[in-house]
Amino acid sequence: MTRFYVVRHGETLFNIKRLYQGWCDSTLTENGILQAKELYEGLYAIPFVKAVSSTSERAIDTLACIVGDRNIPMEWDKDLREVYFGQKEGDYYPDTRPSADVDWIGYDFCGGETRDEACDRFLHGLARHAVDGNVLVVSHGAVICRFIQRCVPDLWAKRNKPNEIVPNCSVTLIDYEQGQFHLAALPDISYRKK
């Protein structure tokens, strides 16, 4: 069995400015770097077989902070990237947020991906990195959230903002066994040690 410790990247400049940041990128803030360093401490005792992140700079930098000086093989995978928001990339989120019905489906209406397409891509990427043991993964809020939507649909309906479900540098546990994914634990920020 593989246990994936799936981390949402640390806080970014676009997070603060409330801009869509799917396949476009922005740097980690000082707080985002601190959050990732707190995970270095909180996840230090877990024996990881390997570590992998999306190819986005914010995820790569978060992974580097978490791994630190440990001898854990690292890889990068495009399939672990965020939902592609199409023409909304870089837009101010509050002004251009689609209706709840459209948001549930995704962003193909503006040249992006549906949430299901993004989630399927994400899970395909995870499956490629399945090994016997623990795997550290750094990915993105919306794709993690979509997997949670599939497992616990009522939770999505109750949130005001996506980061209420998947905060920056939270850890979601996903188990993979015999070709099946299971949500083992909802996103948790208690792994961050201050």
DOMI-797793 format. One line per 2 residues: number of its first residue (from 1); for each residue z, y, x of N, C-alpha, C. Coordinates in pm, whole numbers, always signed. Atoms other than C-alpha are relative to their C-alpha. Last residue first. Example, Ala and Ser with C-alpha at 12.3 -4.5 7.8 and 13.67 -1.06 7.14 Angstrom:
2) -6,-119,-82,+714,-106,+1367,+73,+109,-77 ~ +0,-119,+89,+780,-450,+1230,+0,+120,+90;
***
This chain:
194) -11,-137,-54,+1495,+2620,+605,+101,+5,+111 ~ -134,-21,-55,+1385,+2265,+533,+7,+136,+66;
192) -2,-113,-92,+1082,+2229,+306,+144,+28,+44 ~ +31,+50,-134,+1093,+1880,+157,+3,+113,+104;
190) -126,+29,-71,+1268,+2032,-145,-23,-60,+138 ~ -16,-89,-116,+938,+2188,-251,+127,-29,+79;
188) -141,-24,-32,+844,+1897,-478,+8,+91,+123 ~ -17,-91,-114,+514,+1829,-651,+145,+45,+16;
186) +58,-133,+22,+547,+1539,-898,+25,+90,+121 ~ -95,-109,+18,+635,+1194,-767,-76,+131,-15;
184) -134,+51,-30,+469,+850,-755,+106,+107,-18 ~ -85,-115,-32,+143,+946,-926,+141,-51,+19;
182) -114,-19,+89,-56,+623,-911,+78,+123,+47 ~ -90,-109,-36,-401,+562,-762,+109,+13,-105;
180) -54,-83,+108,-575,+225,-798,+95,+106,+57 ~ +102,-87,+56,-806,+41,-556,+47,+93,-110;
178) +102,+79,+68,-562,-242,-490,-100,+88,-75 ~ -11,+144,-21,-286,+1,-400,-104,-71,-84;
176) +132,+62,+14,-278,+376,-362,+13,-147,+37 ~ +12,+135,-55,+43,+573,-411,-138,-56,-30;
174) +101,+80,+69,+47,+949,-461,-11,-134,+70 ~ +14,+137,-48,+349,+1160,-369,-99,-76,-88;
172) +25,+91,+112,+314,+1534,-421,-19,-139,+58 ~ +45,+135,-37,+464,+1764,-156,-8,-84,-127;
170) -72,+106,+73,+496,+2140,-213,-61,-133,+43 ~ -79,+91,-85,+369,+2368,+62,+95,-89,-79;
168) +41,+11,-140,+242,+2629,-186,+101,-83,+79 ~ -27,-116,-87,+356,+2551,-539,-53,-21,+142;
166) +21,+37,-140,+180,+2282,-747,+23,+124,+88 ~ +5,+145,-12,+294,+2294,-1111,-8,-42,+146;
164) -126,+50,+57,+408,+2656,-1132,+6,-152,+11 ~ -98,+21,-108,+125,+2733,-890,+139,-33,-54;
162) +11,+128,-70,-123,+2667,-1173,+107,-22,+106 ~ +87,-17,-116,+11,+2960,-1377,-7,-134,+72;
160) +55,-135,+11,+170,+2970,-1723,-101,+26,+111 ~ -12,-92,-112,+229,+2596,-1740,-58,+135,-34;
158) -123,-79,+2,+301,+2401,-2059,+7,+106,+110 ~ +0,-90,+116,-51,+2267,-2120,+119,+93,+0;
156) +100,-105,-20,-70,+2122,-1769,+6,+102,-113 ~ -55,-92,-100,+255,+1925,-1815,-94,+118,+21;
154) -86,-99,+67,+124,+1768,-2137,+55,+103,+97 ~ +75,-110,+61,-162,+1596,-1952,+87,+108,-64;
152) -100,-61,+89,+67,+1390,-1721,-66,+121,-70 ~ -117,+88,+12,-151,+1145,-1522,+100,+51,-104;
150) +43,+133,+46,-491,+1307,-1564,+121,-89,-28 ~ +47,-13,+138,-344,+1657,-1540,-36,-137,-58;
148) -121,+0,+81,-160,+1548,-1222,-36,+13,-148 ~ -49,+138,-1,-495,+1460,-1066,+125,-10,-86;
146) +87,+79,+88,-625,+1799,-1180,+42,-146,-2 ~ -38,-25,+139,-324,+1976,-1026,-85,-84,-95;
144) -124,+75,+20,-393,+1821,-686,+42,+9,-146 ~ +38,+143,+1,-751,+1946,-710,+124,-88,-16;
142) +73,+37,+121,-635,+2292,-824,-40,-147,-1 ~ -72,+1,+127,-360,+2334,-564,-77,-51,-119;
140) +2,-127,+74,-536,+2240,-242,+54,-17,-142 ~ +112,-31,+87,-526,+1981,+37,+31,+128,-79;
138) -10,-139,+44,-306,+1875,+325,-127,+34,-76 ~ +124,-63,+43,-262,+1497,+356,+29,+146,-34;
136) -21,-141,+31,+4,+1302,+546,-134,+63,-33 ~ +105,-90,-47,-56,+927,+529,+35,+142,-47;
134) -5,-138,+49,+225,+672,+504,-109,+84,+63 ~ -104,-90,-47,+172,+298,+546,-12,+138,-61;
132) -131,+56,+35,-102,+37,+524,+107,+90,+59 ~ -44,+93,-104,-411,+252,+540,+130,-61,-50;
130) -107,+94,+34,-604,+458,+286,+23,-97,+116 ~ -106,-11,-100,-809,+737,+442,+118,-93,-28;
128) +55,+25,-134,-1134,+662,+261,+107,+0,+108 ~ +23,+145,-14,-939,+634,-66,-55,-35,+138;
126) -127,+68,-27,-815,+992,-23,-22,-148,+27 ~ -43,-33,-136,-1170,+1124,+4,+131,-67,+37;
124) +90,+74,-88,-1280,+940,-309,+37,+24,+146 ~ -51,+138,-3,-971,+1079,-482,-88,-90,+87;
122) -129,+3,-69,-1071,+1436,-389,+52,-144,+13 ~ +32,-20,-142,-1434,+1385,-498,+126,-12,+85;
120) +64,+125,-44,-1317,+1242,-832,-35,+7,+149 ~ -106,+102,-13,-1080,+1538,-871,-58,-133,+49;
118) -83,-33,-116,-1356,+1791,-799,+106,-107,+23 ~ +83,+20,-120,-1600,+1628,-1041,+84,+23,+126;
116) +15,+144,-21,-1324,+1604,-1303,-85,-31,+122 ~ -124,+51,-60,-1231,+1970,-1262,-9,-150,+25;
114) -98,+31,+102,-1592,+2064,-1324,+125,-48,+71 ~ -24,+139,+36,-1761,+2212,-1023,+85,-9,-126;
112) -99,+76,-76,-1908,+2557,-965,+9,-145,-48 ~ +56,+55,-122,-2225,+2734,-1079,+97,-78,+86;
110) +35,-110,-90,-2064,+2962,-1336,-47,-52,+136 ~ +64,-108,+77,-2048,+2724,-1634,-41,+117,+88;
108) +144,+22,-7,-1975,+2441,-1388,-76,+107,-77 ~ +76,-119,-33,-1629,+2591,-1348,-150,-24,+15;
106) +35,-39,-135,-1379,+2352,-1496,-100,+112,+5 ~ +121,+72,-39,-1302,+2150,-1806,-41,+35,+143;
104) -31,+145,-3,-941,+2257,-1859,-119,-77,+52 ~ -77,+24,-122,-1033,+2617,-1767,+33,-149,+14;
102) +95,+2,-110,-1299,+2618,-2041,+71,-35,+130 ~ +91,+114,+21,-1046,+2521,-2307,-100,-14,+114;
100) -71,+124,-33,-780,+2757,-2166,-90,-122,-16 ~ -90,+46,+106,-1022,+3050,-2177,+62,-133,+41;
98) +65,+50,+121,-1169,+3163,-1846,+105,-41,-105 ~ -49,+133,+38,-978,+3380,-1598,-68,-46,-128;
96) +114,+88,+26,-1193,+3672,-1487,+42,-141,-40 ~ +108,-67,+74,-957,+3970,-1480,-110,-96,-45;
94) -42,-43,+133,-642,+3775,-1386,-111,+64,-84 ~ -28,+104,+99,-820,+3586,-1104,+40,+54,-138;
92) -139,-22,+39,-970,+3872,-903,+31,-89,-119 ~ -29,-93,+111,-1298,+3727,-781,+150,+11,-24;
90) -37,-131,-49,-1335,+3568,-434,+31,+102,-109 ~ -62,+1,-133,-1521,+3262,-564,+25,+144,+46;
88) -133,-61,+8,-1599,+3327,-932,+71,+4,+136 ~ +12,-145,-9,-1971,+3265,-879,+135,+70,-8;
86) +132,-60,+22,-1900,+2897,-810,+1,+150,+18 ~ -3,-90,+114,-1533,+2798,-838,-132,+74,-23;
84) +97,-107,-28,-1559,+2496,-607,-12,+84,-127 ~ +104,-12,+101,-1238,+2298,-659,-94,+112,+43;
82) -37,-53,+131,-1047,+2279,-332,-116,-13,-98 ~ +3,-144,+27,-1146,+2067,-34,+41,+31,-144;
80) -135,-43,+36,-1032,+1706,+22,+7,+150,-28 ~ -30,+43,+137,-1390,+1578,+14,+138,+42,-47;
78) +51,-97,+97,-1469,+1788,+321,+35,-38,-144 ~ +90,+61,+98,-1246,+1566,+537,-41,+103,-105;
76) +36,-101,+99,-1056,+1651,+855,-106,-59,-91 ~ +140,+0,+41,-872,+1407,+1084,-20,+110,-104;
74) +41,-93,+106,-545,+1402,+1277,-150,-9,-24 ~ +145,-26,+0,-382,+1119,+1477,-38,+87,-120;
72) +59,+55,+122,-2,+1167,+1480,-150,+29,+5 ~ +122,+71,-37,+173,+1218,+1814,-56,-73,-122;
70) -1,+145,+22,+427,+1473,+1702,-135,-61,+33 ~ +6,+73,-128,+431,+1817,+1865,+2,-152,-18;
68) -69,-55,-117,+349,+2011,+1550,-22,-84,+125 ~ +3,+105,-103,+233,+1783,+1269,+71,+48,+125;
66) -84,+112,+44,+344,+2028,+999,+6,-108,+108 ~ -142,-40,-1,+211,+2339,+1174,+91,-118,-34;
64) -41,-17,-140,-124,+2174,+1252,+147,+39,+11 ~ -18,+133,-60,-156,+2055,+891,+50,+12,+144;
62) -123,+55,+57,-101,+2408,+759,+30,-136,+62 ~ -112,-69,-63,-365,+2544,+998,+135,-51,-53;
60) -7,+43,-140,-618,+2280,+888,+121,+64,+69 ~ -54,+136,+0,-541,+2350,+521,+16,-53,+143;
58) -138,-7,+47,-585,+2727,+551,+67,-137,-1 ~ -89,-48,-107,-897,+2678,+765,+146,+0,-43;
56) -31,-143,+14,-1070,+2470,+498,+103,+41,+104 ~ +62,-74,-109,-1196,+2133,+626,+22,+151,-13;
54) +132,-49,+34,-955,+1943,+405,-53,+80,+118 ~ +3,-118,+86,-665,+1780,+579,-144,+26,-43;
52) +134,-47,+31,-575,+1446,+734,+9,+124,-87 ~ -6,-124,+77,-270,+1300,+903,-143,+48,-20;
50) +98,-103,-36,-225,+946,+1035,+19,+120,-91 ~ +102,+73,-75,+14,+652,+1041,-108,+97,+45;
48) +137,-10,+50,+298,+880,+935,-94,-78,+92 ~ +97,+55,-96,+658,+773,+1002,-142,+0,-58;
46) +90,+94,+68,+871,+1009,+792,-104,-49,+100 ~ -50,+138,-10,+1156,+1161,+995,-93,-103,-65;
44) -4,+51,-137,+976,+1490,+1058,+37,-148,+8 ~ +76,+125,-3,+884,+1558,+695,+9,-71,+136;
42) -30,+85,+115,+1145,+1825,+626,-70,-134,+0 ~ -137,+50,-3,+1134,+1980,+973,+24,-103,-111;
40) -12,+73,-128,+756,+2014,+992,+139,-63,+8 ~ +39,+139,+27,+770,+2108,+624,+0,-83,+127;
38) -113,+63,+69,+968,+2421,+716,-33,-145,-34 ~ -97,+37,-105,+693,+2502,+966,+126,-63,-61;
36) +51,+118,-68,+441,+2491,+680,+96,-47,+110 ~ -10,+112,+93,+648,+2734,+471,-45,-131,+68;
34) -142,+39,+8,+687,+2966,+772,+18,-120,-92 ~ -28,+68,-128,+309,+2970,+825,+144,-48,+1;
32) +68,+130,+6,+260,+3053,+457,+22,-82,+126 ~ -80,+88,+86,+523,+3330,+479,-62,-139,-8;
30) -118,+36,-80,+340,+3485,+774,+90,-93,-79 ~ -88,-115,-23,+29,+3469,+555,+112,-43,+94;
28) -139,+13,+41,-223,+3189,+594,+73,+131,+26 ~ -99,+45,-97,-580,+3300,+634,+137,-19,-65;
26) -77,-112,-52,-846,+3316,+367,+112,-55,+86 ~ -128,+23,-68,-1121,+3080,+266,+69,+132,+31;
24) -18,-112,-90,-1424,+3033,+46,+143,-9,+54 ~ +63,+35,-127,-1457,+2678,-86,-5,+120,+94;
22) +36,+141,+4,-1206,+2745,-359,-55,-40,+134 ~ +30,+45,-135,-1027,+3074,-324,-21,-150,-6;
20) +48,+139,-4,-1015,+3266,-648,-33,-35,+144 ~ +144,+18,-2,-825,+3589,-582,-34,-149,-1;
18) +39,+68,+125,-466,+3662,-678,-152,-8,-15 ~ +89,-93,+69,-409,+3911,-392,-51,-56,-133;
16) -74,-123,+27,-107,+3711,-277,-85,+97,-82 ~ -105,+32,+98,-290,+3380,-308,+75,+126,-40;
14) +63,+4,+133,-594,+3537,-135,+102,-39,-108 ~ +26,-137,+41,-375,+3628,+165,-62,+4,-140;
12) +108,-72,-66,-260,+3270,+187,-9,+144,-51 ~ +45,-121,+67,+58,+3073,+107,-107,+73,+83;
10) -93,-113,+8,+81,+2736,+275,-63,+121,-68 ~ -7,-90,-115,-152,+2445,+199,+102,+112,-23;
8) +86,-117,+22,-72,+2205,-87,+21,+92,+120 ~ -57,-135,-12,+76,+1890,+59,-104,+102,-43;
6) +104,-100,+19,-12,+1533,-40,+64,+139,-9 ~ -84,-119,+15,+223,+1273,+104,-97,+118,-5;
4) +51,-130,-43,-3,+974,+46,+104,+106,-29 ~ -67,-111,+66,+169,+637,+22,-53,+128,+64;
2) -1,-131,-66,-69,+357,+107,+84,+95,-83 ~ +0,-118,+83,+0,+0,+0,+0,+126,+89;
***
